[in-house]
């Protein structure tokens, strides 16, 4: 018989697909590149290697699944896709497997199908160093994501109600032998949150803004009265969150509402060292299948280099210097938040 937690994992995948929107609402359309008619370079000159771990690509497949038979099968598919493309990849939250060890295989299958790849484990905030150590060992993780999901937990009928997280986070960061990446789940981060994280020694953050998979909406579907739909636009968009992070000296990654290579290019231009894709990959996997999703990721790799040529950027450092213009709403946001537009 399936446990309540495993059933919830399947529910999340079903509801994420039900709510999937082909259009991004992450604010990428609020940033426009200035067309370069004379780039004076060739496609072969483009270097996409990021200044991040030993990654070869500046985008990755971010956390989605695991914890049930169905999601374990998705993890196997995702592991094979990551292995074939050389992309880094993260599992979904492993907390369910810490409570029920029989579910560990639904996460380990990603490593079985991607033995030499860079895999990030995943746990929710509020877990102890002992939990983090077990999660890392479970999949031989190269790094561990700790996700912040206050909005999701509060809307979730059976969610947590205690959010004293910093002390446990600090201990995990201090003791972990692998990098710890603190991420949101789709509501963005502010410069104040980033300052709190830096104070406890966090070096890597994923600002994970609003605009893609919305866990407030997903959890509201699971509420009997569905009475918290007013939170569907809660949080900062991915673009706003990147502006919030523009003065931080931490290594910033970005996810949330990435639908195409131009979205990746925009996030990289705004300072992300790498860009995560989740909802788009899961949607493709469900609707088109594994071979087509592999083709999609390969196309993203090819087209990102083409877009770099289009803006005359030979590498990611030079991309961050190419001219862009911002729409008025983003300018107003930056002004009110005392942020500089670069």
C-alpha positions as CSV (number, residue, x, y, z in Angstrom):
1,X,0.0,0.0,0.0
2,X,1.3,3.4,-1.0
3,X,2.2,5.7,1.9
4,X,0.7,9.2,2.3
5,X,4.1,10.8,1.5
6,X,4.5,8.7,-1.6
7,X,1.0,9.6,-2.8
8,X,1.8,13.3,-2.2
9,X,4.9,13.0,-4.5
10,X,2.6,11.6,-7.3
11,X,0.1,14.3,-6.6
12,X,2.7,17.0,-7.0
13,X,3.8,15.7,-10.4
14,X,0.2,15.4,-11.6
15,X,-0.7,18.9,-10.3
16,X,2.5,20.4,-11.7
17,X,1.7,19.1,-15.1
18,X,-2.0,20.2,-14.8
19,X,-0.8,23.7,-13.9
20,X,2.0,23.9,-16.5
21,X,1.9,27.0,-18.6
22,X,3.9,27.1,-21.9
23,X,4.4,30.8,-21.3
24,X,6.9,31.9,-18.7
25,X,5.8,34.5,-16.1
26,X,9.3,34.9,-14.6
27,X,9.9,38.4,-16.0
28,X,12.4,37.5,-18.7
29,X,10.4,39.5,-21.3
30,X,11.1,42.6,-19.2
31,X,14.7,42.5,-20.4
32,X,15.6,43.1,-24.0
33,X,19.0,42.5,-25.6
34,X,20.2,45.1,-28.1
35,X,20.7,43.3,-31.4
36,X,24.3,43.1,-32.6
37,X,24.4,43.3,-36.4
38,X,28.2,42.9,-36.5
39,X,29.3,40.4,-33.9
40,X,32.7,39.8,-35.5
41,X,33.0,36.3,-34.3
42,X,32.2,32.7,-35.3
43,X,30.0,30.2,-33.6
44,X,33.1,28.0,-33.0
45,X,34.6,30.8,-30.7
46,X,31.8,30.5,-28.1
47,X,32.8,29.0,-24.7
48,X,29.9,28.1,-22.5
49,X,31.9,26.5,-19.6
50,X,30.6,28.2,-16.3
51,X,32.8,29.2,-13.4
52,X,31.0,26.6,-11.3
53,X,32.3,23.3,-10.0
54,X,33.4,21.1,-12.9
55,X,30.3,21.8,-15.0
56,X,30.6,22.0,-18.7
57,X,27.2,23.8,-19.3
58,X,25.7,26.9,-17.7
59,X,22.3,25.2,-17.3
60,X,21.2,22.1,-15.5
61,X,18.1,19.9,-14.8
62,X,16.8,21.0,-11.4
63,X,14.9,19.2,-8.6
64,X,11.7,17.4,-9.5
65,X,11.0,13.9,-8.6
66,X,11.5,10.8,-6.4
67,X,9.7,9.2,-3.5
68,X,7.2,6.9,-5.2
69,X,7.3,4.1,-7.9
70,X,6.2,6.5,-10.6
71,X,8.6,9.3,-9.7
72,X,11.4,6.9,-9.3
73,X,10.9,5.9,-13.0
74,X,11.1,9.6,-13.9
75,X,14.4,9.8,-12.0
76,X,15.8,7.0,-14.0
77,X,14.8,8.7,-17.2
78,X,16.2,12.0,-16.0
79,X,19.5,10.4,-15.0
80,X,19.9,8.9,-18.5
81,X,19.2,12.3,-20.1
82,X,21.7,14.0,-17.8
83,X,24.3,11.4,-18.6
84,X,23.8,11.7,-22.4
85,X,24.0,15.5,-22.4
86,X,26.6,16.0,-19.7
87,X,24.2,18.3,-17.7
88,X,24.3,18.5,-13.9
89,X,21.0,17.3,-12.3
90,X,19.2,17.4,-9.0
91,X,16.8,15.0,-7.4
92,X,13.6,16.0,-5.8
93,X,13.4,16.1,-2.0
94,X,14.8,13.0,-0.3
95,X,13.1,13.7,3.0
96,X,10.5,11.0,2.3
97,X,13.3,8.4,1.9
98,X,14.8,9.4,5.2
99,X,11.5,8.5,6.8
100,X,11.0,5.3,4.8
101,X,14.2,3.7,3.7
102,X,12.4,1.5,1.2
103,X,12.0,4.6,-1.0
104,X,15.7,5.3,-1.2
105,X,15.9,3.4,-4.5
106,X,13.6,5.9,-6.2
107,X,16.4,8.4,-5.8
108,X,19.4,6.1,-6.1
109,X,18.2,5.1,-9.6
110,X,19.3,8.5,-10.8
111,X,22.9,7.7,-9.8
112,X,22.6,4.2,-11.3
113,X,21.7,5.7,-14.6
114,X,24.3,8.5,-14.3
115,X,27.2,7.0,-12.5
116,X,29.8,9.7,-13.4
117,X,27.5,12.7,-13.5
118,X,27.2,15.7,-11.2
119,X,24.1,15.0,-9.0
120,X,22.7,17.3,-6.4
121,X,20.8,15.8,-3.5
122,X,17.9,17.7,-2.0
123,X,16.4,18.2,1.4
124,X,14.0,20.7,2.9
125,X,15.2,23.2,5.4
126,X,14.7,22.2,9.0
127,X,16.5,18.9,8.6
128,X,19.6,18.2,10.8
129,X,23.2,17.6,9.8
130,X,22.6,13.9,10.4
131,X,19.8,14.0,7.8
132,X,21.9,15.9,5.3
133,X,24.8,13.4,5.7
134,X,22.4,10.5,5.0
135,X,20.9,12.3,2.0
136,X,24.4,12.8,0.5
137,X,25.4,9.2,1.1
138,X,22.1,7.9,-0.3
139,X,23.0,9.0,-3.9
140,X,26.7,9.8,-3.5
141,X,25.8,13.4,-4.1
142,X,28.3,15.8,-5.5
143,X,26.4,18.7,-3.8
144,X,23.3,19.1,-1.7
145,X,20.4,21.5,-2.2
146,X,18.5,22.7,0.9
147,X,15.2,24.1,-0.2
148,X,13.3,27.0,1.5
149,X,9.5,26.6,1.0
150,X,7.7,28.6,3.7
151,X,4.8,29.5,1.3
152,X,4.4,25.9,0.2
153,X,4.4,24.5,3.7
154,X,1.8,27.1,4.9
155,X,-0.6,26.4,2.1
156,X,0.0,22.6,2.4
157,X,-2.8,21.2,4.6
158,X,-0.4,18.9,6.4
159,X,2.6,21.3,6.1
160,X,5.1,22.5,8.7
161,X,4.3,25.4,10.9
162,X,7.7,26.0,12.6
163,X,10.4,27.8,10.5
164,X,13.4,28.2,12.8
165,X,15.8,27.1,10.1
166,X,19.0,29.1,10.3
167,X,20.8,27.1,13.1
168,X,20.4,23.8,11.3
169,X,21.4,25.3,8.1
170,X,24.5,26.8,9.6
171,X,25.6,23.4,11.0
172,X,25.0,21.7,7.7
173,X,27.1,24.3,5.8
174,X,29.9,24.1,8.3
175,X,30.1,20.3,8.4
176,X,29.3,19.2,4.8
177,X,32.1,17.7,2.8
178,X,30.2,18.7,-0.4
179,X,28.9,22.1,-1.5
180,X,25.6,23.2,0.0
181,X,23.3,25.1,-2.3
182,X,20.4,26.9,-0.6
183,X,17.4,27.3,-2.9
184,X,13.9,28.6,-2.9
185,X,11.2,26.6,-4.6
186,X,9.7,29.3,-6.7
187,X,8.9,32.4,-4.6
188,X,12.2,34.2,-5.1
189,X,14.8,35.7,-2.7
190,X,15.4,39.2,-1.4
191,X,18.7,40.9,-0.7
192,X,17.7,40.6,3.0
193,X,17.4,36.8,2.8
194,X,20.7,36.6,0.9
195,X,22.4,38.6,3.7
196,X,21.0,36.2,6.3
197,X,22.4,33.2,4.3
198,X,25.8,34.8,3.8
199,X,26.0,35.5,7.6
200,X,25.8,31.7,8.3
201,X,28.5,30.8,5.7
202,X,26.3,29.9,2.7
203,X,28.3,30.3,-0.6
204,X,25.8,29.0,-3.2
205,X,22.2,30.1,-3.6
206,X,19.5,29.4,-6.2
207,X,17.1,32.4,-6.1
208,X,14.4,30.3,-7.7
209,X,11.9,33.0,-8.6
210,X,8.2,33.1,-9.3
211,X,7.1,32.4,-12.8
212,X,7.3,28.7,-13.3
213,X,6.0,25.8,-11.2
214,X,3.9,27.4,-8.4
215,X,3.8,25.3,-5.2
216,X,1.3,27.6,-3.6
217,X,-1.1,26.8,-6.4
218,X,-0.3,23.1,-6.3
219,X,-0.9,22.9,-2.5
220,X,-4.1,25.0,-2.8
221,X,-5.5,22.3,-5.2
222,X,-5.0,19.9,-2.3
223,X,-6.9,22.0,0.2
224,X,-10.6,21.0,0.6
225,X,-11.8,24.6,0.2
226,X,-9.1,25.7,-2.2
227,X,-9.3,29.0,-0.4
228,X,-5.7,30.3,-0.7
229,X,-5.7,30.9,-4.5
230,X,-4.9,34.6,-3.7
231,X,-1.3,33.6,-3.2
232,X,-0.8,32.6,-6.8
233,X,1.3,35.7,-7.5
234,X,3.2,35.7,-4.2
235,X,6.9,36.4,-4.2
236,X,9.5,37.9,-6.5
237,X,9.9,36.8,-10.1
238,X,13.1,35.2,-11.2
239,X,14.1,38.4,-12.9
240,X,13.4,40.5,-9.8
241,X,15.2,38.0,-7.6
242,X,18.3,38.3,-9.9
243,X,18.2,42.0,-9.4
244,X,18.0,41.4,-5.6
245,X,21.1,39.3,-5.9
246,X,23.1,41.7,-8.1
247,X,25.1,43.1,-5.2
248,X,25.8,39.7,-3.5
249,X,29.2,38.1,-3.7
250,X,27.8,34.6,-3.3
251,X,27.6,32.3,-6.3
252,X,24.1,32.8,-7.6
253,X,22.1,30.3,-9.7
254,X,18.6,30.9,-11.0
255,X,15.5,28.8,-11.7
256,X,11.9,29.5,-12.2
257,X,9.9,29.8,-15.5
258,X,12.7,28.9,-17.9
259,X,11.1,27.9,-21.1
260,X,13.7,28.4,-23.8
261,X,17.4,29.2,-24.4
262,X,16.7,32.9,-24.6
263,X,15.4,32.7,-21.0
264,X,18.7,31.0,-20.0
265,X,20.7,33.7,-21.8
266,X,18.7,36.5,-20.0
267,X,19.3,34.9,-16.6
268,X,23.0,34.5,-17.3
269,X,23.2,38.1,-18.4
270,X,21.6,39.2,-15.1
271,X,24.3,37.5,-13.1
272,X,23.3,33.8,-12.7
273,X,26.3,31.5,-12.9
274,X,24.0,28.7,-14.0
275,X,20.3,28.3,-14.8
276,X,18.1,25.4,-13.7
277,X,15.2,23.9,-15.7
278,X,12.5,21.8,-14.0
279,X,8.9,22.3,-15.2
280,X,9.7,22.4,-18.9
281,X,11.7,19.2,-18.7
282,X,9.0,17.3,-16.7
283,X,6.3,18.5,-19.1
284,X,8.3,17.3,-22.1
285,X,9.0,14.0,-20.4
286,X,5.3,13.4,-19.6
287,X,3.9,14.6,-23.0
288,X,6.7,13.6,-25.4
289,X,8.8,11.0,-23.8
290,X,12.5,10.4,-23.0
291,X,14.0,10.5,-26.5
292,X,12.2,13.7,-27.3
293,X,13.3,15.3,-24.0
294,X,16.9,14.3,-24.7
295,X,16.6,16.0,-28.1
296,X,15.1,19.1,-26.4
297,X,18.0,19.4,-24.0
298,X,20.5,18.9,-26.8
299,X,18.7,21.6,-28.8
300,X,19.0,24.0,-25.8
301,X,22.8,23.3,-25.8
302,X,23.1,24.1,-29.5
303,X,20.9,27.1,-29.5
304,X,22.5,28.7,-26.4
305,X,25.8,28.9,-28.3
306,X,24.0,30.4,-31.3
307,X,22.4,33.1,-29.1
308,X,25.8,33.9,-27.6
309,X,27.0,34.6,-31.1
310,X,23.9,36.7,-31.8
311,X,24.8,39.1,-29.0
312,X,28.5,39.0,-29.7
313,X,29.6,37.2,-26.5
314,X,32.4,34.7,-26.7
315,X,32.1,33.6,-23.1
316,X,29.8,34.1,-20.1
317,X,31.9,36.9,-18.6
318,X,31.5,38.9,-21.8
319,X,27.8,38.1,-21.9
320,X,27.4,39.9,-18.6
321,X,28.6,43.1,-20.3
322,X,26.4,43.1,-23.4
323,X,23.8,45.9,-23.5
324,X,20.2,45.4,-22.5
325,X,17.2,47.6,-21.8
326,X,14.6,47.0,-19.0
327,X,10.9,47.7,-19.2
328,X,9.4,50.4,-16.9
329,X,7.9,47.9,-14.4
330,X,11.3,46.4,-13.7
331,X,12.9,49.9,-13.5
332,X,10.3,50.9,-10.9
333,X,10.9,47.7,-8.9
334,X,14.7,48.3,-8.9
335,X,14.2,51.9,-7.8
336,X,11.9,51.1,-4.9
337,X,14.2,48.3,-3.8
338,X,17.3,50.6,-4.2
339,X,18.9,48.2,-6.7
340,X,21.2,49.2,-9.5
341,X,20.4,48.1,-13.0
342,X,23.5,46.9,-14.8
